[in-house]
Every structure is written in structure tokens, then in C-alpha cells.
């Protein structure tokens, strides 16, 4: 899996950078969650980008998740993981 904290993607002629938030595996498939690094947070298109991580000829590639059911499943899994991490950290580490 990619170990970078930022990646550059090229789509046709348009280039953009992503800030990698997390990489995770779900049902044997690797995924990447990222945010646009070169977009203002107030832009209506700003938001989490979920990509499939694939390997072709030994090269790591990132692809869109074209199946709506798969995208929903990946999004829901990722959001559950984020909120689970927040819940674990919200007790301040205090144990009684």
C-alpha cells in the first residue's frame, strides 16, 4: 500500500493533489481515503475521496469505486472507523 502522506493524480489533463487520511482493507480489497490538498475547504466539491488501490504490472494504481453498493459499503465502513476512533479517545484515558 502507499506509504505517502500526499499523492498526485492525473485525470486527463487535470492534475490534483490529495492528502492521504487513511489506507484500509475491506473484504480483501485495499482502499484509500483522502482529501483534496489543493482545494479550499469552503468549496462545495471539497470532501472525502475514496479510491480503490490496485496493482497492475507491479505498479500501484488508484481507481474510482464505480459500483454504488460498493461505494456505500466502503463509505459506511470508513465513517464507522472514524467515529470508533473518536469514541476511544473521548474518555480522556481515565479508567475507574
N, C-alpha and C positions, 0 to 999 in steps of 0.2 A: 504494500500500500504506500501511497505517497507520504513522505515524511516532512514535506514543506509546510510552512505556515501560510504561504500565499502561492497561488498558481496563476499562470496566464493562459487564457484560452483564446483561440482564434475561431471566429464564426464567419465564414465567407471572408469579407474584407474587414469586418468589425473586430476589434481586439478589446478585451476587457480583462481586468484582474479580479480575482476572488480571494477573500480572506478565509482560509480554512478554519472552520469551527470544530469539526469532528469528523472522524472516519469510523465507520462501524459496519458490522456484518449482520445481516438478517437473512435467514433461510439459505445460508451458503453463498449469498451474493454480497460483495463489498459495495458500500455507498460512501459518499462524501457529502457533508453539509457545509455550506459556505455562504458568505455574504459578499455582495459586490464591494470591492475595495475602492473603486473609483467613482462611486455614486453617492450623492448626498442622501442622508437618512430621511430627509423630508420628501424625496422623490417618490411619487406614487408607485413606481416599479421596484422600489427597494424592498427586499425581503429575503428570507432564507431560500437558497437554491440547493436542491437535492439532485445529485448526479450518481449514475452507476459508474463503478470503477471496473474496467475491463482490461484484459491483457490480450494483445494481438502481436504476434511475431516478437515476443519478449518485451514489447513496449506497453507501458501503462497508458490507457486511454480513458477519457471521461465522456460519458454519453448521457443523453436525456432519458428520463423514465417516461416512455410513451404510453404505457398501459395505465389507465386511470385507477384501476383497482390496486395495482402495484404501487402507484404513487401515493394513494390514500394510506395503504398499509405502511409504507416507509415513513411518511409524514407522521402518522399517529404513533409509530414506534419511537421516532426521534423525539417528538414532543413529550411522550411519557418519560423517556430517559432524562430530558432536561428537567422536568418537574420533579422527578425522583431525586436527581442530584441536588436540586434546591431544597427539597424537604429534608434530606440528610444533613445539609449544612445549616438548617434553620434553628436547630436546637442549641446552637452555640457550643456543642460538645459537652454540655453538662449532663452528667448521669447522677441519678439518685440512688 
